[in-house]
Structures are given as C-alpha cells and as structure tokens.
Amino acid sequence: MRLDKYLAEAAQCTRSESRQMIRAGRVSINGAACRRPEQQVSEMDTIRLDGQGKPRQAFVYIMLNKPAGVVSASSDRREVTVVDLVRSAYPRRELFPAGRLDKTSTGFVLLTDDGGFAHDILAPKRHVPKTYRVTLDTPLTREMADGFAAGVTLMDKVRLAPAEVAPLSDDGRTVRVVLRQGVYHQIKRMFGVYGAGVDALHREAIGPVALDETLAPGAWRELTEQEVAAIAGR
Ligand code: URA
C-alpha cells in the first residue's frame, strides 16, 4: 500500500492532507523520515506521525461470525452486508470478504483490505482448507462419504477435488465437511448430487484458525498476527 493511502486511513484524514504531512517531513518509516507519498509500506513497517503513535498495521484482518440473513459483499443496495457489520469501526478502510458464505450460512468470514493476502489464500493452488458444520435433512450415507473422498462430479459435470466428510451426531444428520476449493454453493451442490438437502451450514475454521467461540453471531474481532500468518501458511 502507498504511504499516503496508509496515513489517510491511520490518521483518518484525506489523501491530500496526508500528502502534505508526508512532504513536510512529519512521517517516518522504521525511524527514518520519508517525504515520498508514493513510498510502498507493508504491515511489517513501523510508521509514525510526528514521532508519535503506536505502530499500526498497514492492513486489517477481521474474524466475523456472520449471522444468517447477511450477504457476503462489501456493499449492497438492498441487503445488509458483512462489511456493514464492522463499517463504523473502520470508516476509511475498503474492506471486503476474503471468501464468501451464502446468505443463509453462518460462521467465520474473514474481512480485510489486503488484496494480496486475499488473492493468496483464495488461489486454487493454495488449497487453504475450510471447515464447515453442516446439518442435513437426511443422514449421511456411505455412498456420500465415498463420493466426497473420490471427488464429487456435480450435475453440470464439473468434477470437484476430494473433500472430507465425517458424522458429528449419532443420527448422522450433522456432519463436518472440509473443502480445499471454493465453488459457488459447493456444499449444497455436493449433497444435492445424492438427493440430500442442507438445512444449516456454519463455517468453523479457515486453515488452522477456528472461529472464536466467544463471538456471538454478528460479533467480530481482529485476527492476531500469528493467526494471519497461520492462515497464509507463513
Ligand atoms: N458451500 C455452500 O453451499 N454454501 C456456503 O455458504 C459455503 C459452502
């Protein structure tokens, strides 16, 4: 991110005000004054205005427990979005969801303004696993489990990568699914191949990071540096 953009967000000022402060020599990066608004900065840099202020992240990474009925988008003319739920805390950040959940689905949505990070974790080659708790309208069968392990072929002939599925409840209707790819409505379509319907779908984890159980639906917190690194596989 450019230094002037970073400072405008960190200091809650306009881009032209931040450029003036930078050109006036009031801003330092890692202890050295920097007068170049176009200088690139990252979350590794310590940026100070007038030598003060605690170091701030260049980007934010938020764990949100998405409630049902909220859409996974940055903005929407009619619907409440996941970004609307945190917007008042980050009025100048251009946040977006790094990976979507259906409107009816609940659980872990990662919001960020770091496009590079989002691109990395969503890249098909990276295979960051996503873990879901799914309630079915019929018990899990051996045929479904074998099909998931082999790679389900959807009704439109798209062949999916192998996925894990295991029962969580005695009646076999609550299951845990681990996916390593992200196709639209993927889990609903996978069970649909076997004539099973999904009554509820909750994302429990992204990579090795589980949704914080203390977060009520609609609540959120920033991810720690360690959690961001773990999700990115660093
Ligand atoms: N698969 C789905 O069908 N829906 C989701 O929200 C996530 C995965």
Residues whose N, C-alpha, C, O or C-beta is under 5 A from the ligand:
A	BS01	URA	R100 L101 D102 S105 H185 Q186 I187 K188 R189
